[in-house]
């Protein structure tokens, strides 16, 4: 099978599109002919060596995608050849064939295409737990969403508004701000604006994926407000003095998707709810940018440039 691999850490030049031995379905696994593979910043971090990788080179990136069942391993009864399946946390996905444990396989409903499934699961399931679990949005809540035009930001904006909340967004360019407005953000400020002062004390909740902005996020929430910290794309956050939390009755909570996808049943339940929101029009999925898997270097370069505003898919 063909796969996008690398043998040493570095920039996108280390990526190679080569032939490697076919993946096979072991016991309790299904083998997918991949049709669409999601590209995420975690892939860049792994390529650079920022995230730990197990095994020996050649390394294969990718954890999210969709495809059609080609073969089933011993003991598999839930899936049959020809079924369409997506996954969100299965390694070695940058390849024509991927072995997926049935415990991590997500059936794709007829109303959802493979491309949409591969585009929305990681960011969509993240946005869903942020808006429903980390801080349960109520009607009338005002939420500040960092990186509002990014993959999670776009989904989070639409889920919050569908629950009756209002979104104030933060992003880096006016072009990205317009993307967020079209998806329902009531107001969008640029990071170059004096946003923390302008919004001081006005937010019920802030969803901060930047990290280095954490103390500014606290400035924008009201007394008894909440800051949800779930990423560090802009660098490490400052240490938080718990006395500040006590004095202002503010809450700091963290978020990680894998704390919520704790079982096969939970994974399927949450995915179905997300797919239902898409098929009923509560969430609009912007058209993804597609690259051939063989052109993975260009896809990595675009994502790393931070000039993309939608999902990037690799197509075998």
C-alpha positions, -999 to 999 in steps of 0.1 A, spaced: 0 0 0 10 36 -4 15 58 26 28 92 36 58 86 59 89 102 74 121 87 88 134 117 108 119 147 125 118 180 107 99 203 84 76 191 57 106 182 35 110 149 55 76 136 42 78 108 16 50 90 -3 62 54 -6 51 18 -8 51 -1 26 36 -35 36 -2 -36 37 -20 -31 70 -40 -62 81 -70 -66 104 -61 -84 136 -86 -99 160 -113 -74 169 -103 -51 141 -116 -40 107 -95 -31 77 -105 1 59 -99 13 24 -94 49 34 -113 75 14 -106 107 34 -80 115 61 -82 145 84 -50 166 88 -45 182 122 -19 203 140 -11 173 161 3 157 129 27 187 125 38 184 161 45 147 157 64 153 125 86 179 143 92 156 172 72 177 197 48 148 204 62 114 214 59 87 188 63 50 195 81 24 174 107 28 148 108 47 114 93 50 89 67 68 110 31 72 97 11 102 108 -27 106 110 -53 97 136 -86 107 120 -103 96 88 -130 76 70 -132 47 47 -150 15 36 -145 -19 53 -123 -41 31 -119 -70 55 -128 -80 91 -106 -97 117 -114 -126 139 -144 -121 162 -158 -90 144 -196 -92 141 -205 -55 142 -193 -46 108 -194 -61 73 -174 -56 41 -187 -25 24 -197 -6 55 -187 30 58 -168 38 90 -150 68 105 -125 70 133 -110 98 154 -81 83 174 -66 55 154 -29 58 144 -12 52 111 -40 68 92 -19 84 64 -22 53 43 -44 36 18 -53 9 43 -59 14 81 -66 -13 107 -93 1 131 -103 -16 164 -141 -21 164 -141 -3 198 -130 29 180 -150 25 148 -178 49 142 -206 40 117 -213 68 91 -250 74 85 -263 76 49 -269 114 52 -232 121 59 -204 117 33 -170 102 41 -154 136 35 -177 153 60 -172 126 86 -134 129 82 -137 167 85 -158 171 116 -152 143 141 -121 156 160 -131 192 161 -168 186 163 -167 162 192 -143 186 210 -166 215 204 -195 194 217 -180 185 250 -168 221 255 -203 235 251 -222 208 269 -198 193 295 -169 217 304 -194 245 307 -230 238 298 -242 267 277 -275 281 288 -299 304 269 -285 339 269 -250 330 279 -223 351 263 -192 331 253 -158 343 241 -143 319 216 -106 321 209 -94 311 174 -130 314 163 -123 307 126 -104 275 133 -118 240 131 -130 238 167 -139 275 168 -163 272 138 -180 241 153 -181 256 188 -197 289 175 -225 270 158 -232 247 188 -233 276 212 -257 295 191 -279 264 186 -281 262 224 -293 298 227 -259 314 236 -242 343 220 -206 342 206 -179 369 207 -150 356 186 -113 363 185 -91 358 154 -61 371 137 -74 386 104 -105 403 90 -108 375 65 -111 349 92 -134 372 112 -159 372 82 -159 334 82 -169 334 119 -196 361 114 -212 340 86 -214 310 111 -232 330 137 -207 350 158 -224 381 170 -191 401 171 -155 393 162 -125 411 174 -89 408 162 -61 397 185 -44 430 175 -73 449 191 -73 458 228 -98 430 233 -93 421 270 -100 457 280 -129 461 257 -146 429 269 -136 432 306 -162 416 329 -187 409 301 -183 372 294 -201 343 311 -175 318 297 -143 320 277 -130 290 256 -93 295 255 -72 273 232 -43 297 230 -28 294 264 -6 325 265 -39 345 266 -52 329 298 -49 359 322 -65 382 296 -93 356 293 -98 359 330 -101 397 327 -130 393 303 -152 370 324 -176 384 349 -176 375 386 -186 339 390 -176 334 353 -157 304 339 -126 300 318 -123 267 299 -86 260 290 -81 234 263 -51 242 243 -17 261 240 -14 270 204 1 304 214 24 292 241 23 281 278 -2 299 301 8 319 331 4 303 365 -30 310 381 -31 323 417 -60 303 434 -66 334 456 -77 353 425 -102 325 419 -114 327 455 -117 365 455 -137 367 422 -156 334 425 -143 326 390 -137 290 378 -109 276 358 -115 242 342 -96 221 317 -108 201 288 -96 170 269 -117 150 244 -103 117 256 -118 122 290 -152 119 273 -147 93 246 -143 66 273 -162 37 257 -175 24 223 -210 34 234 -201 69 244 -181 74 212 -210 64 190 -236 83 210 -216 116 208 -208 110 171 -245 104 162 -255 136 180 -229 155 160 -240 139 127 -276 147 135 -268 184 140 -251 184 106 -279 166 88 -306 188 103 -287 220 94 -278 231 129 -242 229 119 -228 240 86 -196 223 75 -175 245 52 -161 228 22 -128 212 31 -95 218 12 -85 185 -4 -50 173 -12 -39 140 -27 -22 120 0 9 120 -23 9 158 -20 10 157 18 39 182 20 18 209 4 -11 202 28 13 204 58 27 237 46 -8 252 42 -19 241 77 14 253 93 10 287 76 -22 292 96 -38 307 64 -64 280 61 -99 285 76 -114 251 71 -105 215 74 -78 200 53 -83 165 40 -58 140 25 -73 118 -2 -56 84 -10 
